[in-house]
């Protein structure tokens, strides 16, 4: 699970969120949009194979179907809603 917090909150309570990031990533928002992330150093050092990126052209039909069926964790339902409405944070 990941926590989301405003940049102002992090500025006022950095130590609290630094401790929280040791347990789980903390997404920091600016103007209501994800901007940066606090991450435990051990997580940053995690083997690169866990963070690999592939082009969708390299995925099999089964893999593509699995991606299309995938849903967010219950606490992140708003992200599924954005996908359905075509609203993306990068816009």
Buried (B, 14 or more C-beta within 10 A) or exposed (E): EBBEBBEEBBEEEEEEBEEBBBEEBBBBBEEEEEEEEBBBEEBEEEEEEEEEEEEEEEEEEEEEEEEEEEEEEEEEEEBEEBEEEEEEEEE
